[in-house]
Amino acid sequence: EKTSEQARGTGLIGDVPLVVVTAVGPEWWPDLPSGIHADRLKELWLQLQRDLLKLSPNSSQIFADKSSHFVPFDQPDAVVAAIRRVTQEVRHTEDQAKSREPRAPKPLPMPHCPD
């Protein structure tokens, strides 16, 4: 519950590229302690993952369908895809900003004046 409150209390991050990598593999959390209701926990966790998408209007989600909770170990290609997506978005945004920048006028050549 405390983690849930912390996640909900996080402020927006603005129009920053955000990719949420969500594990949805068949063994979502293989070492889950006994006594924890796995289906309820997964439902809550997936809702928190959806809530993360609300932090930025420039967000997307990648589902790691062969991964447990430990995506970097189980499906590193999903993490690489997320990094590439953010990198491409940042580059695209920078290119757009550069194209809107006013360009300095080129200096005119000095006319040749005879002595």
N, C-alpha and C positions, 0 to 999 in steps of 0.2 A: 504493500500500500504506500509506503514512504517513497519508493522509486516512482510510482505512478504519480504521486503529488509533485515530485520534483520535475518530472517530464512535463506535466501540465503547466507548471509555473514558469517554464522557460519562455523567454520573450522571442519575438520574431527576429529573424536575422536579416531581413531585407531581401532584395532581389539578388541574392547570392545563389549560384548554382549549388544544388543539393541533390545527391543521389543516396537514397536509402536502399541498402542491400539487405534483403529479407530472406532468411533461411526458411524454406518450406519443404525440405526433404523428408523422406519417410521416417527417418530416425532424428527427429527435430532436436531432442536433448537426451542423448543416450544414457547419461549418468545422472538423470534426475533423481533426487532423493526419494525414497519411499515415503508414502504418506502425503505427497503433494498430488493434487488432482491435475494430471497432465493436460487434459482437454481444456479445463478452465484457465490454466496458466497460459496455454498457447493462445487461446482466444484473447486474453488480456494483452499478451505480448504483441499479437498481430494488430490489435487496436492501437497500442503505443507506436508501432511502426507506422500506421496510417496517420497518427497524430504528428509524427515527425515531418511528414510531407507538408503539413500546414505551416511550418516554420518559414518557408520561402515560397513565393509565387512561382519561382523558377526551380521546382523540385520534380523529381521523377523517382521511380522505384524499379529495382531489379530484383527478380525472384530467383534465388539460388535453389533450384528444384532438386538438386542432388546433395544438398548440404544439411548437416546438422546445425546446431547453433553456432558452431565454430567455422564460419564461412572461409576465412583466410586459409585455413588448413584443408578443408574439405573441397572447396571450389574456388581456388585462387583466381581463376579466369573471370569470375563474377566481380571480384574486387578490382582486377585490372580493367575490366569494362567500365566500372563506375569511375575510376580515375580518368580513363580516356574520355568519358562523357563530360566530366567536369572540365577537363583541360580543353576540349574542343569548344565548350560553351564559353569559357573565359576568353579563348583566342578569338572567337566569333564576336564577342562583345567588344573586345579591344579593337578589332578591325572596324566595327561599326563606329566606334567613338572616333577613331582616326579619320574615317571618311567624312565625319561631320565637323572636324576641326577646320577653322578657317586657315587657308594657306597664305603664307607671307608672300607678298608680291615679289616677283623676281626683279632685281635691280636692273634699271635701264642702262644700256651702255652709254658711256660718256661720249658726246659728240666730239669729233676731232676738230679742233680749232687751229687754223693755220696761224703761225707766228707772224 
